Amino acid sequence: MAKPIKQLQVGQLVRSLAGHDKGQYYLVLKVAGVKVWLVDGYKRLPANAKQKNPCHLQESKLISADFAAKAQAGNLRPEDMRACLRALLSQQADELNVGKNPDEEALANV
């Protein structure tokens, strides 16, 4: 049975699950058919975006509307991409830590 194709959006935070970039976080720049193009603002810029199969990506529910608007307008700068990526990663980390008791975490690490 075939896996359903992931519905990714421009500006969505994703993590690579396969390949030499496994574990790396990216923002979706473009979705076309069964391929997506990814950028990170460091090594991967729009001119040399990473092309990847969506099956090899872990999608996040976080989407940067600012990134999507700038991508559609065609005026993405590396510092804008990095800022959006950092903001989404920070937001993701905050969501993971919601409701956790710092004392319980400290005891778990003993």
C-alpha positions in Angstrom: 0.0 0.0 0.0 1.4 3.4 -1.0 2.1 6.1 1.6 0.0 9.2 1.3 1.8 12.2 -0.1 2.6 14.8 2.5 0.9 18.1 2.0 3.7 20.6 2.6 3.4 24.4 2.3 5.8 27.2 1.5 7.4 28.4 4.7 6.8 25.2 6.6 9.5 23.9 9.0 10.7 20.4 8.0 13.5 18.0 9.2 15.4 15.7 6.9 15.0 12.0 7.7 17.3 10.5 5.1 20.4 11.3 3.2 23.7 13.0 4.2 21.7 15.9 5.7 19.7 13.7 8.1 18.5 15.7 11.1 19.0 19.0 9.4 16.1 21.6 9.6 14.9 23.5 6.5 12.1 25.8 5.3 10.1 24.7 2.3 10.7 27.1 -0.6 8.7 25.4 -3.3 6.4 22.4 -3.8 6.1 20.9 -7.2 4.6 17.5 -7.8 6.5 14.9 -5.8 9.5 17.1 -5.1 10.1 20.0 -2.7 12.9 22.6 -2.6 14.3 23.5 0.8 16.5 26.3 2.1 18.2 27.1 5.4 19.8 30.5 4.8 23.3 29.1 5.4 24.4 26.6 2.8 21.1 26.3 1.0 19.9 29.5 -0.6 17.2 29.9 -3.3 19.8 29.7 -6.1 20.9 26.2 -4.9 17.9 25.0 -2.9 18.0 21.3 -1.8 15.6 19.2 -3.8 14.1 16.4 -1.8 11.4 13.8 -1.8 8.7 14.6 0.8 8.8 11.0 2.0 12.2 11.8 3.4 11.0 14.7 5.4 9.4 15.0 8.9 6.9 17.8 8.7 6.1 20.3 11.4 2.9 22.1 11.9 4.8 25.4 12.2 4.7 27.7 9.2 6.3 31.1 8.7 3.9 33.4 7.0 6.6 36.1 6.7 8.9 33.6 4.8 6.1 32.6 2.5 5.2 36.2 1.7 8.9 37.1 0.9 9.3 33.9 -1.1 6.3 34.7 -3.2 7.5 38.3 -3.7 11.0 36.9 -4.7 12.9 39.1 -2.2 14.4 36.5 0.2 17.7 37.4 1.8 19.8 34.8 3.7 19.4 36.7 7.0 15.6 36.6 6.6 15.7 32.9 6.0 17.9 32.3 9.0 15.7 34.6 11.2 12.6 32.7 10.2 14.2 29.3 10.7 15.5 30.4 14.2 12.1 31.7 15.2 10.3 28.5 14.2 12.9 26.3 15.9 12.6 28.4 19.1 8.8 28.2 18.9 9.0 24.4 18.4 11.3 24.1 21.5 8.9 26.1 23.6 6.0 23.9 22.5 8.0 20.8 23.5 8.8 22.3 27.0 5.2 23.4 27.8 3.9 21.7 30.9 7.2 20.2 32.0 8.3 20.7 35.5 12.0 21.8 35.6 12.4 20.0 38.9 11.2 16.7 37.4 13.7 17.1 34.5 16.5 17.8 36.9 15.7 14.6 38.9 15.4 12.6 35.7 19.0 13.5 34.8 20.4 12.4 38.1 
